């Protein structure tokens, strides 16, 4: 794994005080779109600029379900997705599969890309041969609450 762009706390970039607003997408997104539609923006979250190197290509997406549990991505997390990153073997991606948005692991076998769950308790994710698949972005990081908020769980 490349360590380019990774920082230790004491090495944070000097502009670490700068922030950017990242859109938090709503629960439904249509497939084949060139960019996030304003109709689907639920809110925005202000994040440090060094976490979001390409703000126009970045959005947050709330995770529902446990299909990526073994990747450390859980129900209720926020995934920071960057559309400018090129997906490759092992990337966690947001993809539209026949118009349904989902989060999957990209696996390249025999020079062919496949999508898979990252939960050993789930059956293999089988893509129909004629399924329309559009990889929409690469997950850069996730945000997870480790304490309950207002007594309401996550």
Residue pairs with C-beta under 8 A, 6 or more apart in sequence:
5 53
7 13
7 50
12 50
13 50
15 49
15 50
16 48
16 49
16 50
17 48
18 48
18 49
19 46
19 47
19 48
19 49
20 46
20 47
20 49
20 52
20 55
21 44
21 45
21 46
21 55
22 44
22 45
22 46
22 47
22 52
22 55
22 58
22 59
22 60
22 80
23 36
23 41
23 42
23 43
23 44
23 59
23 60
24 41
24 42
24 43
24 44
24 45
24 59
24 60
24 61
24 62
24 78
25 36
25 40
25 41
25 42
25 59
25 60
25 61
25 62
26 40
26 41
26 42
27 42
27 62
27 64
28 40
28 101
29 36
29 40
29 96
29 101
30 37
30 96
30 99
31 96
31 98
31 99
31 100
31 101
31 132
31 134
32 96
32 99
32 134
35 83
36 59
45 60
45 78
47 80
49 55
51 80
51 140
51 141
52 58
52 80
53 82
54 82
54 84
57 82
57 83
57 84
57 137
58 80
58 81
58 82
58 83
58 140
59 80
59 81
59 83
59 137
60 78
60 79
60 80
60 81
60 143
61 78
61 79
61 81
61 94
61 101
61 103
62 76
62 77
62 78
62 79
63 73
63 74
63 75
63 76
63 77
63 78
63 79
63 103
63 142
64 75
65 75
66 74
66 75
66 119
67 102
67 103
67 104
67 117
67 118
67 119
67 122
67 125
68 74
68 92
68 103
68 104
68 105
68 117
68 118
68 119
69 118
69 119
70 118
70 119
70 120
71 92
71 105
71 118
72 142
73 79
73 92
73 103
73 118
73 139
73 142
74 144
75 154
76 144
76 145
76 153
76 154
77 142
77 143
77 144
78 142
78 143
78 144
79 92
79 94
79 103
79 139
79 141
79 142
80 139
80 140
80 141
80 142
80 143
81 94
81 136
81 137
81 138
81 139
81 140
82 137
82 138
82 140
83 136
83 137
83 138
85 91
85 137
85 138
85 140
86 138
87 93
87 106
87 113
87 135
87 138
88 106
88 108
89 106
89 107
89 108
90 105
90 106
90 107
91 105
91 106
91 138
91 139
92 103
92 104
92 105
92 106
92 118
92 138
92 139
93 103
93 104
93 105
93 106
93 115
93 135
93 136
93 137
93 138
93 139
94 101
94 102
94 103
94 135
94 136
94 137
94 138
94 139
95 101
95 102
95 103
95 104
95 115
95 133
95 134
95 135
95 136
96 102
96 132
96 133
96 134
96 136
97 115
97 127
97 131
97 132
97 133
98 128
98 131
98 132
98 133
99 132
101 136
103 139
104 115
104 116
104 117
104 118
104 125
105 115
105 116
105 117
105 118
106 113
106 114
106 115
106 135
107 113
107 114
107 115
107 116
108 114
113 135
114 127
115 125
115 127
115 133
116 124
116 125
117 124
117 125
127 133
145 154
148 154
